[in-house]
C-alpha cells in the first residue's frame, strides 16, 4: 500500500526531519507566540484563535522525529527529539501560566474544560494525525498537508490549559490537560514509527551501514 522510499529519499527525509527537530531560536519564538495565541483564544473561548495557535506551533516536527529515531535505532536523535519536545512543552506551560495570572478573575471557559478530559476519540485523532504527519514529512510533495495535520494534532492548546489551570488553582484540570498532551505525544510517536517502518526505515545493523546512511544524509 505504501511503497518503500529509495535510500536517497530516505536520507533526504531523515535530514529534513532531524533538522526541524533541533531546538533553534526560531523554535522557541514560535512556541512562545503559539502558546500566547492559544492562551488568549482559550480565555476568549474562541475556536478560531485556537486554530491559529495550532498553525504556528512547531512541536509536530520533533515528535515525528521521535518516531523516526525509534525506528532507526538512533539514540542520539531520540535524545535530541525528546529534549526538544520537553523544552517546548515546558515553555508553552510557562507562557500559559503567565497569561493566566493576568486574568485571575476569568472563569474556565468551555474551550479550556474540553481539554481537561481526554477520551478515546482524542487518541484516535492523535494516531491519524501522526500517520499523516509522518507521511507528509517523508514526501516533500505532500508537505502542503502539514498545516492541516497541525490543526488536527492540537498540541499547544492543552499545554496552555495546563498553565492557565495552575494559575487559577485548578490542579486537577491541569493534570487532565497534561494527560491529553501526553496521550497525543505517545500516539503520534507510535503512529509515525509505523509509517516509517512501512516506508522502509530500519535500524542500522552495523557501524558501516550507519556511516553509509549518515553519508547520504550529509550529501543531501
C-alpha positions as CSV (number, residue, x, y, z in Angstrom):
1,X,0.0,0.0,0.0
2,X,2.8,2.4,0.9
3,X,5.8,2.0,-1.4
4,X,9.3,1.9,0.2
5,X,11.3,5.0,-0.2
6,X,14.7,4.7,-2.1
7,X,17.8,5.1,0.1
8,X,18.4,8.6,-1.2
9,X,14.9,9.7,-0.5
10,X,15.1,8.2,3.0
11,X,18.3,10.2,3.6
12,X,16.5,13.3,2.4
13,X,13.6,12.8,4.7
14,X,15.9,11.9,7.6
15,X,17.9,15.2,7.1
16,X,14.7,17.2,6.8
17,X,13.1,15.8,9.9
18,X,16.3,15.9,12.0
19,X,16.9,19.5,11.0
20,X,13.5,20.5,12.2
21,X,13.8,18.6,15.5
22,X,16.6,20.9,16.7
23,X,15.6,23.5,19.4
24,X,16.6,26.6,17.5
25,X,15.9,30.2,18.4
26,X,13.0,30.2,15.8
27,X,11.6,27.1,17.6
28,X,11.4,28.9,20.9
29,X,10.0,32.1,19.4
30,X,7.2,30.2,17.6
31,X,6.4,28.2,20.8
32,X,6.0,31.4,22.8
33,X,3.8,33.0,20.1
34,X,1.8,29.9,19.6
35,X,1.2,29.5,23.4
36,X,0.2,33.1,23.7
37,X,-2.3,32.9,20.9
38,X,-3.7,29.6,22.3
39,X,-3.9,31.0,25.9
40,X,-5.8,34.1,24.7
41,X,-8.0,32.0,22.5
42,X,-8.8,29.7,25.4
43,X,-9.7,32.6,27.7
44,X,-11.8,34.2,25.0
45,X,-13.5,30.9,24.2
46,X,-12.6,31.4,20.5
47,X,-12.1,28.3,18.4
48,X,-10.8,30.4,15.5
49,X,-8.0,31.9,17.6
50,X,-7.0,28.5,18.9
51,X,-6.8,27.1,15.4
52,X,-4.4,29.9,14.6
53,X,-2.2,28.9,17.5
54,X,-2.1,25.3,16.2
55,X,-0.8,26.5,12.8
56,X,2.0,28.4,14.4
57,X,3.1,25.6,16.8
58,X,6.3,23.8,15.7
59,X,6.0,20.8,18.1
60,X,4.9,18.3,15.4
61,X,8.4,18.0,13.8
62,X,10.3,16.9,16.9
63,X,7.5,14.5,17.8
64,X,7.7,13.0,14.3
65,X,11.5,12.9,14.9
66,X,10.9,10.7,18.0
67,X,9.1,8.1,15.8
68,X,11.9,8.2,13.2
69,X,14.6,7.8,15.9
70,X,12.8,4.8,17.4
71,X,12.6,3.1,14.1
72,X,16.1,4.0,13.0
73,X,17.6,3.0,16.4
74,X,19.4,6.4,16.6
75,X,19.7,7.0,20.3
76,X,21.3,10.5,19.8
77,X,18.5,11.6,17.6
78,X,15.9,10.2,20.0
79,X,17.5,12.1,22.9
80,X,17.5,15.3,20.8
81,X,13.9,15.0,19.8
82,X,12.7,14.2,23.3
83,X,14.7,17.1,24.7
84,X,13.2,19.5,22.1
85,X,9.6,18.3,22.9
86,X,10.2,18.7,26.7
87,X,11.7,22.2,26.4
88,X,8.9,23.3,24.1
89,X,6.2,21.8,26.4
90,X,7.7,23.5,29.5
91,X,7.9,26.8,27.7
92,X,4.3,26.6,26.5
93,X,3.1,25.8,30.0
94,X,5.1,28.7,31.4
95,X,3.5,31.1,28.9
96,X,0.1,29.8,29.7
97,X,0.7,30.3,33.4
98,X,1.8,33.9,32.9
99,X,-1.2,34.8,30.8
100,X,-3.5,33.0,33.2
101,X,-2.1,35.1,36.1
102,X,-3.1,38.3,34.2
103,X,-6.7,37.1,34.2
104,X,-7.2,35.6,37.6
105,X,-10.9,36.6,37.7
106,X,-11.7,34.9,34.4
107,X,-13.6,31.6,34.7
108,X,-12.6,28.5,32.9
109,X,-14.2,28.6,29.5
110,X,-15.8,25.6,27.7
111,X,-12.7,25.6,25.4
112,X,-10.5,25.1,28.4
113,X,-12.7,22.5,30.1
114,X,-12.9,20.5,26.9
115,X,-9.2,19.8,27.0
116,X,-9.1,18.6,30.6
117,X,-10.9,15.3,30.0
118,X,-9.1,13.2,27.3
119,X,-11.0,10.3,25.7
120,X,-10.6,7.6,23.1
121,X,-11.7,9.9,20.3
122,X,-8.8,12.2,21.2
123,X,-6.5,9.2,21.0
124,X,-7.9,8.2,17.6
125,X,-7.3,11.8,16.3
126,X,-3.7,11.8,17.5
127,X,-3.0,8.4,15.8
128,X,-4.3,9.5,12.5
129,X,-2.5,12.9,12.8
130,X,0.7,11.0,13.4
131,X,0.2,8.9,10.3
132,X,-0.5,12.0,8.2
133,X,2.4,14.0,9.7
134,X,5.0,11.3,9.1
135,X,3.8,10.7,5.5
136,X,3.8,14.4,4.7
137,X,7.3,14.9,6.1
138,X,8.7,11.9,4.3
139,X,7.4,13.2,0.9
140,X,8.3,16.8,0.2
141,X,5.5,16.9,-2.4
142,X,3.0,16.2,0.4
143,X,4.3,18.9,2.7
144,X,1.2,21.1,1.9
145,X,-0.8,18.8,4.3
146,X,1.2,19.8,7.3
147,X,-1.0,22.8,8.3
148,X,-4.0,20.5,8.4
149,X,-2.0,18.0,10.5
150,X,-1.0,20.7,12.9
151,X,-4.6,21.7,13.4
152,X,-5.7,18.1,13.9
153,X,-2.9,17.3,16.4
154,X,-3.7,20.2,18.7
155,X,-0.5,20.0,20.7
156,X,0.0,23.5,22.2
157,X,-3.6,24.3,23.4
158,X,-3.5,21.5,26.1
159,X,-0.2,22.8,27.3
160,X,-1.6,26.4,27.6
161,X,-4.5,24.9,29.5
162,X,-2.1,23.4,32.0
163,X,-0.6,26.8,32.7
164,X,-3.9,28.6,32.9
165,X,-5.4,25.9,35.2
166,X,-2.4,26.1,37.6
167,X,-2.7,29.9,37.6
168,X,-6.3,29.8,38.9
169,X,-5.6,27.0,41.4
170,X,-7.2,24.1,39.5
171,X,-4.5,21.3,39.6
172,X,-7.0,18.6,38.7
173,X,-7.9,20.3,35.4
174,X,-4.2,21.0,34.8
175,X,-3.3,17.3,35.2
176,X,-6.1,16.4,32.8
177,X,-4.8,18.7,30.1
178,X,-1.3,17.4,30.7
179,X,-2.6,13.8,30.3
180,X,-4.2,14.9,27.0
181,X,-0.8,16.2,25.7
182,X,1.0,13.1,26.9
183,X,-1.6,10.8,25.2
184,X,-1.2,12.8,22.0
185,X,2.6,12.7,22.1
186,X,2.7,8.9,22.6
187,X,0.0,8.2,20.0
188,X,1.7,10.4,17.4
189,X,5.1,8.9,18.1
190,X,3.7,5.4,17.7
191,X,1.8,6.2,14.5
192,X,4.9,7.9,12.9
193,X,7.0,4.8,13.8
194,X,4.5,2.6,11.9
195,X,4.7,4.9,8.8
196,X,8.5,4.9,8.8
197,X,8.6,1.1,9.1
198,X,6.2,0.9,6.1
199,X,8.4,3.3,4.1
200,X,11.4,1.1,4.6
201,X,13.3,2.6,7.5
202,X,15.2,0.1,9.6
203,X,17.8,0.3,12.3
204,X,21.4,0.4,11.0
205,X,22.7,-3.1,11.8
206,X,26.4,-2.3,11.8
207,X,28.7,0.7,12.0
208,X,29.5,0.5,8.3
209,X,25.8,0.7,7.4
210,X,25.3,3.6,9.8
211,X,28.1,5.6,8.3
212,X,26.7,5.0,4.8
213,X,23.3,6.4,5.9
214,X,24.8,9.4,7.5
215,X,27.0,10.0,4.5
216,X,23.9,10.0,2.2
217,X,22.2,12.5,4.6
218,X,25.3,14.8,4.5
219,X,25.4,14.7,0.7
220,X,21.7,15.7,0.6
